[in-house]
Amino acid sequence: MSTKIVKLSQAKQMMTYLEIDKEESRILVRFADGKEGWVPIKDIEGDSPENRLNLDKVALPNPHEIEIETQEGETIKVPWDFARHYCDTSYKAKEIEQRDEGRSILGERIVSIRKKQGLTQEELSDLADVGRVTISRIENGEQSPRYITLEKIAQALDVYLSQLTSEGHNI
């Protein structure tokens, strides 16, 4: 008899179990890959008084989000990745690493296009109406640009936004 092991490719994104601990004000979340952890209610509520949660009204309507009703009857949706931080100590580090890598790639693309066009950071800054220090930080991977800033840079460089953000575009 041969055994075949099948793994869910999205298991780290799928919540399968919730347990409410009202006494400790926390929710146990378990994922399909077996990772589990306690999510403190205060971290979901934040500082906003209108976000006080009703722990009698917690649901897992799908594997990717938790729905919790507030005392005022509003519904707060807690996405899987928020809960994952409490269940997998390496998750946040991996996420930061991916973010930093994405920033670096974006910066390299902008530098490459800018230099091919013979522009300085100052000239790009003027064309895009974006501060030169901001351009420098984006190009060095130190800052994630807001969408509107990225649109301005793409327009100033006369390229499609997707040429800055997507793989497979020649620059």
Stockholm file with secondary structure:
# STOCKHOLM 1.0

chainA/1-171         MSTKIVKLSQAKQMMTYLEIDKEESRILVRFADGKEGWVPIKDIEGDSPENRLNLDKVALPNPHEIEIETQEGETIKVPWDFARHYCDTSYKAKEIEQRDEGRSILGERIVSIRKKQGLTQEELSDLADVGRVTISRIENGEQSPRYITLEKIAQALDVYLSQLTSEGHNI
#=GR chainA/1-171 SS CCCCCCCCTTGGGCEEEEEEETTTTEEEEEETTSCEEEEEHHHHHTTCGGGCEEEEEEEEEETTEEEEEETTSCEEEEEHHHHHHHHCHHHHHHHHHHHHHHHHHHHHHHHHHHHHTTCCHHHHHHHHTCCHHHHHHHHTTSCCCCHHHHHHHHHHHTSCHHHHHSTTCCC
#=GC SS_cons         CCCCCCCCTTGGGCEEEEEEETTTTEEEEEETTSCEEEEEHHHHHTTCGGGCEEEEEEEEEETTEEEEEETTSCEEEEEHHHHHHHHCHHHHHHHHHHHHHHHHHHHHHHHHHHHHTTCCHHHHHHHHTCCHHHHHHHHTTSCCCCHHHHHHHHHHHTSCHHHHHSTTCCC
//
